[in-house]
Amino acid sequence: MRRVLRPACAAVLLSTTVLSPARADDNSAKVRPLMTDLEPVTVYATRSPRSTFDVPAIVSKIDMDTPGNALAGDMSDLLQFTPGVEVDNGPRRNGQTVSIRGFDGEAIITMIDGRRQNFEAAHDGRFYLDPSLLKSVEIVKGASTAIYGGGAIGGVIAFDTVDAADLLAPGESFGMKTSAGIQSASVQPMAIHSVYGRTGAWDILGSASVRASGDIKQGDGNELESADFLTSALIKVGYSIDDFNTVKFQYQGHRNDGREPNNGAGTITTSNPIVQKMVTDQQVSLNYAYENPDNAWFNPKVHVYRNSTEVEEKDLTGSNAGRVQDRTIETIGFTADNQTKLALGEGHKHVLSYGFEIYSDEQTGSSSTTGTRSGVPDAEGLAYGLYIQDEIALKPGFGDLSIIPAVRWDAYSTEDDTGGSQDASKASPKISVSYKPIEQVMVFGSWAKAFRAPNMTELYPSGQHYPGNNFIANTDLKPETVTTIEFGAGLNFRGILDQGDHARVKGSWFSSDGKNFISQEISGTTTQYINVPNAKLYGWEVEGTYSLNPVSITLGATFVSSRNDDTGANLDNNIPLTVVADINYKVEAIDSLFGLRGRFANANERSSGTSGQTDGYGVLDIYYRWRPDDPGMESMTVDLGIENLLDKSYAKRYATLRETGRNYVARVNYTW
């Protein structure tokens, strides 16, 4: 059994940011409820802040300060209790990818603080981020290409990192926060230290975290060989030029030194040897915003960024022991957006959102034995697009009507170093309508056309896939196009059983007709990406909450079915009926909250092959939060939990590996 622990690094963190402001005279304590019942607000669904209940779409919002979420050590911990969202490829963090409504990571857009995450790798994740640096996550489900561009067939997942304003208490101009925790199943200690402040026109935050883990204990009693050591950093520097103009610089860095199989989603074999895997991800950005509440026409935002992600692997076992392979993708992006608000009457308003985006990707692959890396073409791509959306709010005299038409035009081109190339352009229209006959009831529907262009790895691969099988390029690969319709409804009532209760539920049915779905075909001695001419995907989703102090209950359910519309064969986009539930109970007298949550899934019997079929499962977690108000201890929060309480042995849909077994988790936060 291998354990990788670096106690000195894991226990001590030094801030990289030095701030001079002292605590202000008003030292009033920040309100620290055990858990809040605020209406979630989405920014990404329509690019305007709106209640998730009011938007004509299904949107989930995850608050990192919510009990249970605060204990998350990776993306699976964070997202697995969100309806319609799956974290695929098993428990090794480097290989985890996120899918929405059956659409995998290639068919959704992932953003971190507005930066596109375009890293692509068949055996690795698409983005690298420590959850301890996050403030919230928004998941917009359903086609979103009309405002976010190619790739948003299944939706958008947007991660927002913490800001100084999120941590400063009223009356404070300077603060520090230290967190430390551990997970037992992988002997994973973690620590994070943040320093933040605000003085005059400046707003500054610096955070650094470390995390180490060893082999992962699975529910069947086995241990999954996996060891890594992570360091992460986040620096934000904001400057207010005047009351309306602000600029913000951001740096985010992530480094993971791990030892695991080349394909972290698979078992160790001669063709999947153990490698020393070094992941290095660095992202920098600069934002400018003009926000004048008295100017309804001109509120521009400009964002320029650069991401660089490198995965270097050194074979430690197998016939190629000593070989070093590398994959690097660099993305440079620019966006410019504006909103114009028009009031044409008491019951007739418009919010026009429009903008421009351009980004480039450059990928390189290398091998110390062959020079070029198989399956990782040296290639580059350029994409740009223009969009416009109009949020029309009408009061026809019998309720509230919202109509949101949008359209985006995108063009893209790619080429590799052997002369292969592809270019095309697409228009993506969408219209959404919602109607509220009364404030507590809403119905909605939408129609959208979306597309995903084939990426460089799908178009231009070459070399050996595995012994006896070689990649074949396919420059004739067509973009996926999907037409989606969705209908849904929601209820949002207070005072049903008691004057202080609150019930909220929202659900939808959706259907997508796809043309030219991109699929990997492994046939005898060759591997090639091909188009499935016609595909059909349909399903439903519902999520609801009910709270009556001191109890809060959340329930959600999802089902997705997909098939090749020409042959009737199953596609690997199915989600078996999956139910998530959470119930918690506050005991204010002892400043505590107790919670129980579970995830329950039917057997996955509708995969394209028997190897993708998995049994049904049910997994329970318990969690506890103590947030004292006693003098001298009001700055402390303690979170405890037991994940997979019954030590269940299970695998998620299409997964080869069993998930983590019983896991004791603890985290302590202290604000200075």
C-alpha positions in Angstrom: 0.0 0.0 0.0 1.5 3.3 -1.1 0.9 6.5 0.8 2.3 9.9 -0.4 2.3 12.3 2.4 4.3 15.5 2.8 3.5 16.7 6.2 5.7 19.8 6.2 4.1 21.1 3.0 0.6 20.1 3.9 0.7 21.7 7.3 2.3 25.1 6.6 1.2 27.6 4.0 2.7 31.0 3.4 0.6 33.7 1.7 2.0 35.2 -1.4 0.2 38.5 -0.9 1.1 41.2 1.6 -1.5 43.8 2.6 -1.1 46.8 4.7 -4.6 47.9 5.8 -5.6 47.4 9.4 -9.0 46.3 10.7 -11.5 49.1 10.6 -12.8 50.6 13.9 -16.2 49.0 13.3 -15.4 45.4 14.2 -19.0 44.1 13.9 -19.2 40.3 13.3 -20.2 39.0 10.0 -23.5 37.2 10.0 -22.7 33.5 9.9 -25.9 31.4 9.6 -25.6 27.6 9.7 -27.4 27.5 6.4 -29.4 30.1 4.3 -32.7 29.8 2.4 -32.0 32.5 -0.1 -33.4 32.3 -3.7 -30.5 31.1 -5.9 -29.5 33.7 -8.5 -28.0 32.8 -11.9 -25.8 35.0 -14.0 -24.9 32.6 -16.7 -28.3 31.4 -17.9 -29.2 34.7 -19.7 -26.1 36.8 -18.9 -28.3 38.9 -16.6 -28.7 38.2 -12.8 -32.1 36.5 -12.4 -33.6 34.0 -9.9 -33.0 30.4 -11.1 -36.7 29.9 -10.7 -37.6 32.7 -13.1 -35.4 31.7 -16.0 -36.9 29.6 -18.8 -34.4 26.8 -18.3 -33.2 24.4 -15.6 -30.3 25.9 -13.7 -28.6 24.4 -10.6 -26.5 26.6 -8.3 -24.0 25.2 -5.8 -22.9 27.3 -2.9 -19.5 26.1 -1.6 -20.3 27.3 2.0 -23.3 25.0 2.2 -22.7 22.1 4.7 -21.6 19.0 2.9 -20.2 20.9 -0.1 -17.6 22.5 2.1 -16.0 19.0 2.5 -15.6 18.4 -1.2 -12.1 17.2 -2.2 -12.7 16.7 -5.9 -15.3 17.3 -8.6 -17.2 14.1 -7.8 -17.6 15.1 -4.2 -18.9 18.5 -5.3 -21.2 17.7 -8.2 -22.6 14.2 -7.7 -25.8 15.4 -5.8 -26.8 17.7 -8.6 -29.6 16.3 -10.8 -28.7 15.8 -14.4 -24.9 16.0 -13.7 -22.6 13.0 -13.8 -18.9 12.9 -12.9 -17.4 10.2 -15.1 -14.3 8.0 -15.2 -14.0 6.8 -11.6 -12.4 8.2 -8.4 -9.0 9.3 -9.6 -9.2 13.1 -9.7 -6.9 13.5 -12.8 -9.3 11.6 -15.1 -12.6 13.0 -13.9 -14.8 14.6 -16.5 -18.3 16.2 -16.2 -21.4 15.4 -18.3 -24.8 17.2 -18.3 -27.9 15.3 -19.4 -25.8 12.6 -21.0 -23.7 15.0 -23.1 -20.0 14.5 -22.2 -17.4 17.2 -21.6 -16.8 17.8 -25.3 -20.4 18.9 -25.7 -20.6 21.3 -22.8 -18.7 24.5 -22.2 -16.7 24.7 -19.0 -15.6 28.1 -17.6 -13.6 29.2 -14.6 -14.3 32.9 -13.9 -15.4 33.4 -17.5 -12.3 31.7 -19.1 -13.0 28.8 -21.5 -11.4 25.5 -20.5 -10.5 23.9 -23.8 -8.0 21.3 -22.7 -8.8 18.0 -24.4 -7.5 14.5 -23.6 -9.0 11.1 -24.0 -7.6 9.8 -20.8 -7.4 12.9 -18.6 -9.8 15.5 -17.3 -10.7 18.7 -19.1 -9.9 21.1 -16.3 -7.9 21.2 -13.1 -9.2 23.0 -10.1 -9.1 22.6 -6.3 -12.7 23.0 -4.9 -11.3 24.8 -1.9 -10.7 27.9 -4.0 -14.3 28.1 -5.2 -17.2 30.3 -4.2 -20.0 28.8 -6.3 -20.8 26.7 -9.3 -23.6 27.2 -11.8 -24.8 24.5 -14.2 -27.0 25.7 -17.0 -28.7 22.6 -18.5 -29.7 22.4 -22.2 -28.5 23.9 -25.4 -26.7 27.2 -24.8 -24.8 27.7 -28.1 -26.9 30.7 -29.0 -25.0 32.9 -26.4 -21.9 30.8 -25.6 -20.9 29.4 -28.9 -20.0 26.0 -30.3 -19.7 23.2 -27.8 -22.7 24.2 -25.6 -25.0 21.4 -26.9 -25.6 20.0 -23.4 -25.1 23.2 -21.4 -22.6 25.2 -19.5 -20.8 24.6 -16.2 -19.3 27.8 -14.7 -17.0 27.8 -11.7 -16.5 31.1 -9.8 -13.6 31.5 -7.4 -13.8 33.4 -4.2 -13.3 37.2 -4.0 -12.1 39.4 -1.1 -15.6 40.8 -0.8 -17.0 37.3 -0.1 -14.7 37.0 2.9 -14.6 40.4 4.5 -17.0 41.0 7.4 -18.9 44.3 7.7 -16.5 47.0 8.9 -13.3 45.1 7.9 -10.7 46.1 5.5 -8.3 43.2 6.1 -8.7 39.5 7.0 -7.1 36.1 6.9 -8.7 32.6 6.7 -7.1 29.3 7.4 -8.6 25.9 6.6 -7.3 22.4 7.3 -8.9 19.0 6.7 -8.4 15.3 6.0 -10.1 12.5 4.2 -9.5 8.9 5.4 -10.2 6.8 2.3 -7.1 8.2 0.5 -5.3 9.6 3.6 -5.7 13.0 2.1 -4.7 16.0 4.2 -5.3 19.5 2.9 -4.7 23.0 4.0 -5.5 26.4 2.5 -4.6 29.9 3.7 -6.0 33.1 2.3 -5.1 36.8 2.9 -7.5 39.5 1.6 -8.2 43.1 2.0 -9.6 46.3 0.6 -8.1 49.8 0.9 -9.0 52.8 -1.1 -9.4 51.8 -4.7 -7.6 48.4 -4.2 -9.2 45.0 -3.7 -6.7 42.2 -3.2 -6.8 38.4 -2.4 -4.1 35.8 -2.2 -4.8 32.1 -1.6 -2.6 29.0 -1.6 -3.6 25.4 -0.9 -1.9 22.0 -0.7 -3.5 18.6 -0.9 -1.8 15.1 -0.8 -3.4 11.7 -1.2 -2.4 8.1 -1.4 -4.1 4.9 -2.7 -7.9 5.1 -2.7 -9.8 2.6 -0.6 -12.8 1.2 -2.5 -16.0 -0.2 -1.3 -15.1 -3.8 -2.2 -12.1 -3.6 0.2 -9.5 -3.2 -2.6 -7.2 -0.3 -2.9 -6.8 1.7 -6.2 -3.3 2.7 -6.9 -3.3 6.4 -7.0 -1.0 9.0 -5.3 -0.7 12.7 -5.9 0.4 15.9 -4.4 -1.4 19.1 -5.4 -0.5 22.8 -4.9 -2.8 25.5 -6.0 -2.7 29.3 -5.9 -5.1 32.1 -6.6 -4.3 35.8 -6.8 -6.8 38.6 -7.5 -5.9 42.3 -7.7 -8.7 44.7 -8.4 -8.5 48.5 -8.9 -11.5 50.9 -9.1 -10.4 53.8 -11.4 -13.5 55.7 -10.3 -17.1 55.0 -9.3 -17.9 53.3 -12.6 -14.6 51.9 -14.1 -12.8 48.8 -12.6 -10.0 46.5 -13.7 -9.1 43.2 -12.2 -6.0 41.0 -12.7 -6.2 37.3 -11.8 -3.7 34.5 -11.7 -4.6 30.9 -11.0 -2.1 28.1 -10.8 -2.4 24.3 -10.3 0.3 21.6 -10.1 -0.4 17.9 -9.5 2.5 15.5 -9.1 0.9 12.0 -9.3 1.6 8.3 -9.8 -1.2 6.4 -11.5 -2.0 4.5 -14.7 -1.7 6.4 -18.0 -5.5 6.1 -18.4 -6.6 7.0 -14.9 -10.1 5.7 -15.6 -8.8 2.1 -16.2 -7.1 -0.7 -14.5 -3.4 -1.3 -14.6 -2.4 -3.5 -17.6 0.6 -3.8 -19.9 -1.0 -1.4 -22.3 -2.0 0.9 -19.4 1.2 1.2 -17.4 1.9 3.2 -14.2 3.3 6.6 -15.0 4.6 9.6 -13.1 2.1 12.2 -14.2 2.8 15.9 -13.8 -0.1 18.2 -14.5 0.7 21.9 -14.7 -2.1 24.5 -15.3 -1.6 28.2 -15.3 -4.2 30.8 -16.2 -4.0 34.6 -16.2 -6.7 37.1 -17.1 -7.5 40.8 -17.2 -11.0 42.2 -16.9 -12.4 45.7 -17.4 -16.0 46.7 -16.6 -17.9 49.9 -16.8 -21.0 49.9 -14.6 -23.1 53.0 -14.3 -26.6 52.4 -13.0 -27.7 55.7 -14.6 -26.6 54.7 -18.1 -29.0 52.2 -19.6 -27.2 52.0 -22.9 -23.6 51.4 -22.2 -22.3 48.9 -19.6 -19.4 47.1 -21.4 -17.3 44.3 -20.1 -14.0 43.2 -21.7 -12.0 40.1 -20.8 -8.7 38.8 -22.1 -7.1 35.6 -20.8 -4.5 33.0 -21.4 -4.6 29.3 -20.3 -1.8 26.9 -20.5 -2.2 23.2 -19.5 0.5 20.6 -19.7 0.4 16.9 -18.8 3.7 15.1 -18.8 3.9 11.4 -18.3 6.9 9.2 -17.6 6.3 5.4 -18.0 7.4 3.6 -14.8 6.3 0.1 -15.9 5.6 -1.8 -19.1 7.6 -2.2 -22.3 8.2 1.5 -22.7 9.5 2.1 -19.2 11.5 5.4 -19.1 9.6 7.0 -22.0 8.4 10.5 -21.4 5.2 11.8 -23.3 3.8 15.3 -23.2 0.6 17.0 -24.2 0.2 20.8 -24.0 -2.7 23.0 -25.0 -2.6 26.8 -24.8 -5.7 28.9 -25.2 -5.8 32.7 -25.7 -9.2 34.3 -25.5 -10.9 37.7 -25.8 -14.5 38.6 -25.1 -16.4 41.9 -25.3 -20.0 42.2 -24.0 -22.5 45.0 -23.5 -26.1 45.3 -22.2 -28.7 47.9 -23.2 -31.8 48.3 -21.1 -34.9 49.8 -22.7 -38.3 50.6 -21.1 -40.9 51.1 -23.7 -43.7 51.4 -21.2 -44.8 50.3 -17.8 -45.3 46.7 -18.9 -42.8 46.5 -21.8 -39.1 46.2 -21.1 -36.1 44.9 -23.0 -32.6 43.8 -22.0 -30.4 43.5 -25.0 -27.2 41.5 -24.5 -24.7 41.4 -27.4 -21.0 40.7 -27.8 -18.0 39.3 -29.6 -15.7 36.4 -28.7 -12.5 35.1 -30.3 -10.1 32.4 -29.0 -7.3 30.3 -30.4 -6.0 26.9 -29.3 -2.6 25.5 -29.9 -1.9 21.8 -29.1 1.5 20.0 -29.2 2.3 16.4 -28.3 5.8 14.8 -28.0 7.4 11.5 -27.1 11.0 10.9 -26.0 11.1 7.7 -28.2 9.2 8.6 -31.3 9.4 12.4 -31.3 5.6 12.9 -32.0 3.0 11.5 -29.6 0.5 9.1 -30.9 -3.1 10.4 -30.9 -1.9 13.9 -30.0 -1.5 15.9 -33.2 0.4 19.1 -33.4 -2.4 21.4 -34.4 -3.9 24.8 -33.9 -7.4 26.3 -34.2 -9.1 29.7 -34.3 -12.8 30.4 -33.5 -14.8 33.6 -33.3 -18.4 34.5 -32.9 -21.0 37.3 -32.6 -24.2 37.0 -30.6 -27.3 39.0 -29.7 -30.1 38.2 -27.2 -33.2 40.2 -26.2 -34.9 39.6 -22.9 -38.4 40.9 -23.5 -40.6 41.4 -20.3 -44.3 42.0 -20.9 -47.2 42.6 -18.6 -50.2 41.9 -20.8 -52.7 42.4 -17.9 -53.0 38.7 -16.9 -49.6 37.7 -15.5 -46.0 38.2 -16.6 -44.7 37.1 -20.0 -41.0 36.7 -20.9 -39.8 36.1 -24.4 -36.0 35.6 -25.0 -34.9 35.2 -28.7 -31.2 34.8 -29.3 -28.9 34.0 -32.2 -25.1 33.6 -32.5 -22.9 33.1 -35.6 -19.6 31.2 -35.2 -16.8 30.5 -37.5 -13.9 28.1 -36.8 -10.8 26.7 -38.6 -8.2 24.2 -37.6 -5.1 22.7 -39.2 -2.3 20.3 -38.2 1.3 20.2 -39.1 0.8 17.6 -41.9 -1.4 19.9 -43.9 -4.8 18.6 -42.8 -7.3 21.4 -42.3 -11.0 22.2 -41.8 -13.1 25.3 -41.6 -16.8 26.1 -41.3 -19.3 28.5 -39.9 -22.7 28.0 -38.2 -25.6 30.0 -37.0 -27.2 29.0 -33.7 -30.7 30.4 -33.0 -32.8 29.9 -29.8 -36.0 31.2 -28.4 -37.3 30.7 -24.9 -40.7 31.7 -23.5 -42.0 31.7 -19.9 -45.3 32.7 -18.4 -46.3 33.4 -14.8 -50.0 33.7 -14.4 -49.3 34.4 -10.7 -46.0 35.1 -8.9 -45.8 31.6 -7.5 -46.4 29.6 -10.8 -44.4 29.5 -14.0 -44.4 27.5 -17.2 -41.8 27.7 -19.9 -40.6 26.3 -23.2 -37.7 26.6 -25.5 -36.4 25.7 -29.0 -32.7 25.8 -29.9 -30.3 24.7 -32.5 -26.7 24.0 -31.3 -23.5 22.6 -32.7 -20.2 21.3 -31.7 -17.2 21.4 -34.0 -14.8 18.4 -34.0 -11.7 19.1 -32.0 -8.1 18.7 -33.1 -7.7 15.3 -31.5 -10.7 13.9 -33.3 -9.7 15.3 -36.7 -6.0 14.6 -37.0 -4.9 11.7 -34.8 -2.2 9.4 -36.0 0.2 6.7 -34.6 -0.5 3.8 -32.4 -3.6 3.7 -30.2 -2.5 0.4 -28.5 -0.4 -2.6 -29.8 -2.1 -3.8 -33.0 -4.3 -0.8 -33.4 -3.6 2.6 -35.0 -5.3 5.9 -35.2 -6.7 7.1 -38.6 -7.3 10.8 -39.2 -10.7 12.0 -40.5 -10.6 15.5 -41.9 -14.1 15.0 -43.3 -15.6 14.8 -39.9 -18.7 17.0 -39.7 -19.7 19.1 -36.7 -22.5 17.7 -34.5 -25.7 19.6 -34.8 -28.6 19.2 -32.3 -32.1 20.6 -32.3 -33.6 20.6 -28.8 -37.1 21.4 -27.5 -37.9 21.6 -23.8 -41.0 22.2 -21.8 -41.2 22.8 -18.1 -43.0 24.3 -15.1 -42.3 25.5 -11.6 -44.0 26.2 -8.3 -42.6 28.6 -5.7 -44.8 29.0 -2.6 -44.4 30.2 1.0 -46.7 29.6 3.9 -48.2 26.3 2.8 -48.2 24.3 6.0 -46.8 27.1 8.2 -46.3 30.8 7.9 -42.5 30.3 7.8 -42.2 27.5 5.3 -41.0 27.7 1.7 -41.5 25.1 -1.1 -39.9 25.4 -4.5 -40.0 22.8 -7.4 -39.1 23.0 -11.1 -38.9 20.4 -13.7 -38.8 19.8 -17.5 -39.1 17.3 -20.3 -36.6 17.7 -23.2 -35.9 16.1 -26.6 -32.8 16.5 -28.8 -32.5 15.4 -32.4 -28.9 15.1 -33.4 -27.2 15.0 -36.8 -23.6 13.7 -37.2 -22.9 12.8 -33.6 -19.2 12.4 -33.2 -18.2 8.9 -31.9 -15.0 6.9 -31.6 -15.1 3.7 -33.7 -12.5 1.0 -32.8 -12.6 -1.6 -35.5 -10.0 -4.4 -35.6 -6.7 -2.7 -36.3 -7.9 0.9 -36.5 -9.4 3.7 -34.4 -11.2 6.5 -36.1 -13.7 9.2 -35.1 -16.8 9.0 -37.3 -20.2 10.7 -37.5 -23.4 8.9 -36.4 -25.9 10.4 -39.0 -29.0 10.5 -36.8 -29.3 10.3 -33.1 -32.2 10.8 -30.7 -31.9 11.9 -27.0 -34.8 12.6 -24.7 -35.4 12.7 -20.9 -36.8 14.6 -18.0 -35.5 16.2 -14.8 -37.0 17.6 -11.7 -35.6 19.3 -8.6 -37.4 20.7 -5.5 -36.8 22.0 -2.0 -38.9 22.4 1.1 -37.8 24.2 4.2 -39.6 24.8 7.5 -37.1 25.9 10.2 -35.3 23.9 11.5 -35.7 21.3 8.7 -34.7 21.6 5.0 -35.3 18.9 2.3 -34.0 18.7 -1.3 -35.0 16.1 -3.9 -34.0 15.7 -7.5 -34.4 13.1 -10.2 -33.1 12.6 -13.8 -33.6 10.2 -16.6 -32.1 10.3 -20.1 -32.4 7.9 -23.0 -30.4 8.0 -26.3 -30.2 5.9 -29.4 -29.0 5.7 -33.0 -32.1 6.8 -34.8 -31.2 4.8 -37.9 -30.4 1.5 -36.3 -32.1 1.7 -33.0 -28.9 0.9 -31.2 -28.2 2.5 -27.8 -25.7 5.3 -27.5 -23.5 6.0 -24.5 -25.4 9.1 -23.6 -28.0 7.4 -21.4 -28.5 8.2 -17.7 -30.5 5.6 -15.8 -33.2 6.9 -13.4 -31.1 8.6 -10.8 -32.5 10.2 -7.6 -30.6 12.5 -5.2 -31.9 13.6 -1.8 -30.7 15.8 1.1 -32.3 16.4 4.5 -30.8 18.5 7.2 -31.8 19.6 10.7 -30.6 22.7 12.5 -30.1 22.8 16.3 -29.6 26.4 17.0 -29.2 25.9 20.8 -25.8 24.1 20.1 -24.9 26.0 16.9 -25.1 22.8 14.9 -26.6 21.4 11.7 -27.0 17.6 11.0 -27.5 16.3 7.5 -28.1 13.1 5.5 -27.9 12.9 1.8 -28.1 10.1 -0.8 -27.7 9.2 -4.5 -29.7 6.3 -5.9 -29.4 5.0 -9.5 -31.0 2.2 -11.5 -28.9 -0.3 -13.3 -27.4 1.0 -16.6 -28.5 -1.6 -19.1 -28.9 0.7 -22.2 -25.2 1.2 -23.1 -23.8 0.6 -26.6 -22.0 -2.6 -25.4 -22.1 -5.0 -22.5 -18.8 -3.5 -21.1 -20.6 -0.2 -20.4 -23.4 -1.8 -18.3 -23.3 -1.2 -14.6 -25.5 -2.3 -11.6 -27.8 0.0 -9.8 -26.6 1.4 -6.4 -27.6 3.6 -3.5 -25.1 5.6 -1.5 -25.6 7.6 1.7 -23.5 10.4 3.3 -23.9 12.1 6.6 -22.5 15.5 7.5 -22.4 17.8 10.5 -21.6 21.6 10.9 -20.7 23.4 14.1 -20.5 27.2 13.8 -20.3 28.6 17.4 -21.4 32.1 18.3 -19.6 32.1 21.7 -17.1 35.0 22.2 -13.7 34.0 21.1 -15.0 31.1 18.9 -17.3 33.0 16.5 -14.6 32.9 13.8 -14.5 29.1 13.7 -16.4 26.6 11.6 -16.1 22.8 11.9 -17.4 20.5 9.2 -17.5 16.7 9.7 -18.8 13.9 7.5 -18.9 10.2 6.5 -19.2 9.6 2.8 -20.5 6.3 1.5 -21.7 5.6 5.0 -22.5 1.9 4.3 -19.2 1.2 2.5 -21.1 0.4 -0.7 -19.2 -1.2 -3.6 -20.4 0.4 -6.8 -19.5 1.8 -10.1 -21.1 4.7 -11.9 -22.5 4.4 -15.4 -20.0 3.2 -18.0 -17.2 3.2 -15.4 -14.6 0.5 -15.2 -13.5 1.3 -11.7 -15.3 1.0 -8.4 -15.9 4.2 -6.5 -14.4 5.3 -3.1 -15.6 3.3 -0.1 -16.4 4.6 3.4 -14.6 7.9 3.8 -14.3 10.0 7.0 -13.9 13.7 6.2 -13.2 16.7 8.4 -12.4 20.4 7.8 -11.9 23.3 10.2 -12.0 26.9 9.1 -10.8 29.9 11.2 -11.1 33.5 10.2 -8.5 35.9 11.7 
